[in-house]
Amino acid sequence: MVVATEWDFLAWAYEQIARIRSFEELALALSTGADPSIAGSVHTCIGQEAVPVGTLAALRPDDQIVATYRGHGWALQSGIEPYELLAELCNRADGVNGGRAGSALVMAPHHRFLARIIHRTARNRPRPPNTWARNFIAKNFIKQPIRIVVSDINGLALIAHFS
């Protein structure tokens, strides 16, 4: 993203927010009705589109992303093409994970989007993402020092450092 003025940034950000909103409205429409194309629950980030747009605009290009719960906007803003993500939500083979992840477990490390993680404790309450995600990522992904942004269910973003 190269921006000449503050107005250019605002125009760019608005385009990104509108792109995410359009995607989420389509995903919601495809998950409802008599014959839905998306099976299971879909948790959209409608109303939170600005969080991944603004956060990723402020990050370094080598920062990695982990999203929880409402992660479609984070996935799109990380660089996953809308078609690839929508195909994944519809469990199609041409999805970003071959149609195996659905909405809940999308990941694309080659786009710096390490995972979309939904984790619940025994009482079915979300566990703070900076606890579980840090442990999961440190165990499964970390081979060198890295910075990872973890979003939580309220749309907040936390930066975690791993080494």
Secondary structure as GFF3:
##gff-version 3
##sequence-region A 1 163
A	DSSP	alpha_helix	6	30	.	.	.	ID=ss1
A	DSSP	alpha_helix	50	58	.	.	.	ID=ss2
A	DSSP	beta_strand	64	68	.	.	.	ID=ss3
A	DSSP	alpha_helix	72	78	.	.	.	ID=ss4
A	DSSP	alpha_helix	82	89	.	.	.	ID=ss5
A	DSSP	three_ten_helix	109	111	.	.	.	ID=ss6
A	DSSP	beta_strand	113	117	.	.	.	ID=ss7
A	DSSP	alpha_helix	129	140	.	.	.	ID=ss8
A	DSSP	beta_strand	146	151	.	.	.	ID=ss9
A	DSSP	beta_strand	157	162	.	.	.	ID=ss10
###
